[in-house]
Amino acid sequence: MEVSVLNINGQETGRKVTLNDAIFGIEPNDHVIYLDVKQYLADQRQGTAKSKERSEHTGSTRKLGRQKGGGGARRGDINSPLLRGGGRVFGPKPRDYSFKLNKKVKMLARKSALAYKAQENAIIVVENFNLDAPKTKDFVNITKNLKVEGKKALLLLPDVNKNVYLSARNIQKAEVMSASALNTYKVLNADVLVMAEGSLEIIDGILNK
């Protein structure tokens, strides 16, 4: 699949790049995408939710009523889960939600996500660029020139570029990341994928193994 290379003014440079069919031309696998996205979202969870059980409450342990004959439940002391302010039964405890996923599964998931974007013609390739200073206005102009303003756009750069990152930080629907940090969730969450020309080589090196 060939894609025209644009400059940051939205004009064609006269050059084209060929997207690697081993990555962008595969048949997407929905199940591995599900697994990779599930792992990514699980890693974002803090897992700090905690509620007190019966034994953790501070309160009298005096039995409130008779065992039998009272016409109600055998609720014991004031910390009983049956009473307001008592302990909680099987409440949440701090835990780690992360789980392991095989490397080949993660790679296939990323290839599948990129293949979906290629099928949707939602990939724009721009020549490598830099900004002299972090200015939100300059980045907004780039999104206008590339006709992605108002869309959820993910910009992939060959390496970390502080000026570009800071320029896009205040734009709600734009996100900038290095190609080496690419993940399935970010690709699928974006409406359009804007790729700096140099990031293609890095993606090929990571996923085409």
C-alpha positions as CSV (number, residue, x, y, z in Angstrom):
1,M,0.0,0.0,0.0
2,E,1.4,3.4,-1.1
3,V,0.8,6.6,0.7
4,S,1.7,10.1,-0.4
5,V,4.1,12.0,1.9
6,L,2.8,15.4,2.9
7,N,4.6,18.3,4.5
8,I,3.2,20.1,7.6
9,N,1.5,22.6,5.3
10,G,-0.7,19.7,4.0
11,Q,1.0,19.8,0.6
12,E,2.2,16.8,-1.3
13,T,6.0,16.5,-1.5
14,G,5.9,14.4,-4.7
15,R,7.2,11.3,-2.8
16,K,5.4,8.2,-1.7
17,V,6.1,5.6,0.9
18,T,5.1,1.9,0.8
19,L,3.5,0.6,4.0
20,N,4.8,-2.8,4.9
21,D,2.2,-5.4,4.0
22,A,3.5,-7.7,6.7
23,I,2.2,-5.1,9.2
24,F,-0.4,-2.9,7.5
25,G,-1.8,-5.5,5.1
26,I,-2.6,-8.4,7.4
27,E,-6.0,-9.8,8.2
28,P,-6.8,-8.2,11.6
29,N,-7.3,-10.6,14.6
30,D,-10.0,-9.2,16.8
31,H,-9.4,-11.5,19.7
32,V,-5.7,-10.6,20.2
33,I,-6.8,-6.9,20.0
34,Y,-9.2,-7.5,22.8
35,L,-6.6,-9.2,24.9
36,D,-4.0,-6.4,24.4
37,V,-6.5,-3.6,25.1
38,K,-7.7,-5.5,28.2
39,Q,-4.2,-5.7,29.5
40,Y,-3.5,-2.0,28.8
41,L,-6.6,-0.9,30.7
42,A,-5.9,-3.3,33.5
43,D,-2.4,-1.8,33.9
44,Q,-4.1,1.6,34.3
45,R,-6.1,0.5,37.3
46,Q,-4.6,1.5,40.7
47,G,-6.2,-1.4,42.6
48,T,-6.3,0.6,45.8
49,A,-10.0,0.1,46.7
50,K,-10.5,-1.1,50.2
51,S,-13.4,-1.6,52.6
52,K,-13.4,-2.7,56.2
53,E,-14.5,-6.1,57.2
54,R,-16.2,-7.0,60.4
55,S,-13.0,-7.6,62.3
56,E,-11.5,-4.2,61.2
57,H,-14.2,-2.0,62.7
58,T,-13.9,-0.4,66.1
59,G,-16.9,-1.2,68.1
60,S,-18.2,-3.1,71.1
61,T,-18.2,-6.9,70.8
62,R,-21.1,-7.2,73.2
63,K,-23.9,-9.4,71.8
64,L,-26.9,-7.2,71.1
65,G,-29.7,-9.7,71.7
66,R,-30.5,-13.3,72.4
67,Q,-29.5,-16.0,70.0
68,K,-33.1,-17.2,69.7
69,G,-36.5,-15.8,70.2
70,G,-36.0,-12.3,69.1
71,G,-37.7,-12.6,65.8
72,G,-34.7,-11.3,63.9
73,A,-31.3,-12.4,62.5
74,R,-28.5,-13.7,64.8
75,R,-26.5,-10.6,64.2
76,G,-24.1,-10.7,67.1
77,D,-22.3,-7.4,67.9
78,I,-22.6,-3.9,66.5
79,N,-20.0,-4.6,63.8
80,S,-22.3,-7.1,62.1
81,P,-22.7,-6.6,58.3
82,L,-26.4,-6.7,58.9
83,L,-26.3,-3.4,60.7
84,R,-25.7,0.1,59.3
85,G,-22.1,1.0,59.9
86,G,-21.0,-2.6,60.3
87,G,-18.4,-4.4,58.3
88,R,-18.8,-5.3,54.6
89,V,-19.0,-8.9,53.4
90,F,-16.4,-9.8,50.7
91,G,-15.5,-6.1,50.1
92,P,-12.7,-5.0,47.8
93,K,-9.1,-5.3,48.9
94,P,-6.0,-3.8,47.4
95,R,-4.9,-5.9,44.4
96,D,-2.8,-5.9,41.2
97,Y,-5.0,-6.1,38.1
98,S,-2.2,-6.6,35.7
99,F,-1.7,-9.9,33.9
100,K,0.9,-11.4,31.5
101,L,0.5,-11.5,27.8
102,N,2.8,-13.2,25.4
103,K,5.0,-11.0,23.3
104,K,3.8,-12.5,20.0
105,V,0.2,-11.8,20.9
106,K,1.0,-8.2,21.7
107,M,2.8,-7.8,18.4
108,L,0.0,-9.3,16.4
109,A,-2.5,-7.1,18.2
110,R,-0.5,-4.0,17.2
111,K,-0.2,-5.1,13.6
112,S,-4.0,-5.8,13.6
113,A,-4.7,-2.3,14.9
114,L,-2.5,-0.7,12.3
115,A,-4.1,-2.9,9.6
116,Y,-7.5,-1.6,10.5
117,K,-6.3,2.0,10.2
118,A,-4.9,1.2,6.8
119,Q,-8.2,-0.4,5.7
120,E,-10.0,2.7,6.8
121,N,-7.6,5.0,4.9
122,A,-7.0,6.7,8.3
123,I,-3.2,7.0,8.0
124,I,-1.4,10.2,7.0
125,V,2.3,10.3,6.5
126,V,4.2,13.6,6.9
127,E,7.8,14.3,6.4
128,N,9.9,14.6,9.5
129,F,9.6,18.0,11.1
130,N,10.5,20.0,14.2
131,L,9.1,23.1,16.0
132,D,11.5,25.9,17.0
133,A,9.6,26.5,20.2
134,P,6.6,24.9,22.0
135,K,3.6,26.8,20.6
136,T,0.0,25.4,20.7
137,K,-0.9,27.8,17.8
138,D,1.7,26.2,15.5
139,F,0.4,22.7,16.2
140,V,-3.2,23.8,15.7
141,N,-2.2,25.1,12.2
142,I,-0.6,21.8,11.4
143,T,-3.9,20.0,12.3
144,K,-5.8,22.4,10.1
145,N,-3.4,21.9,7.2
146,L,-3.6,18.1,7.5
147,K,-7.4,18.4,7.8
148,V,-7.5,16.5,11.1
149,E,-8.7,19.4,13.3
150,G,-11.5,18.3,15.6
151,K,-10.6,14.6,15.1
152,K,-8.9,12.4,17.6
153,A,-5.4,12.4,16.1
154,L,-2.4,10.3,17.2
155,L,0.9,11.7,16.0
156,L,3.8,9.2,15.9
157,L,7.3,10.6,15.9
158,P,10.6,8.8,15.4
159,D,11.8,9.9,18.8
160,V,10.8,12.1,21.7
161,N,10.4,15.7,20.6
162,K,9.7,18.0,23.6
163,N,8.6,21.0,21.5
164,V,6.0,19.1,19.5
165,Y,4.8,17.3,22.6
166,L,4.3,20.5,24.6
167,S,2.7,22.2,21.6
168,A,0.0,19.5,21.5
169,R,-0.5,19.0,25.2
170,N,-3.3,21.6,25.5
171,I,-5.2,20.2,22.5
172,Q,-7.9,17.9,23.8
173,K,-8.2,15.5,20.9
174,A,-4.5,15.4,19.9
175,E,-1.8,13.1,21.3
176,V,1.8,12.8,20.5
177,M,4.0,9.8,21.2
178,S,7.2,8.2,20.0
179,A,6.8,5.2,17.6
180,S,8.7,3.0,20.0
181,A,5.9,3.5,22.6
182,L,3.1,2.5,20.2
183,N,0.3,0.4,21.7
184,T,-2.9,-1.1,20.4
185,Y,-5.3,1.0,22.6
186,K,-3.9,4.3,21.4
187,V,-4.1,3.3,17.8
188,L,-7.7,2.1,18.0
189,N,-8.7,5.1,20.1
190,A,-7.6,7.6,17.4
191,D,-9.8,8.6,14.5
192,V,-6.7,9.2,12.3
193,L,-3.1,8.2,12.6
194,V,-0.5,10.8,11.6
195,M,2.9,9.3,11.2
196,A,6.2,11.1,10.7
197,E,8.1,9.5,7.9
198,G,10.9,8.3,10.2
199,S,8.5,6.5,12.5
200,L,7.7,3.9,9.8
201,E,11.2,2.5,9.9
202,I,11.0,2.2,13.7
203,I,7.7,0.4,13.5
204,D,9.0,-2.0,10.9
205,G,12.0,-2.7,13.2
206,I,9.8,-3.5,16.2
207,L,6.9,-5.4,14.6
208,N,8.5,-7.1,11.6
209,K,10.5,-9.7,13.5
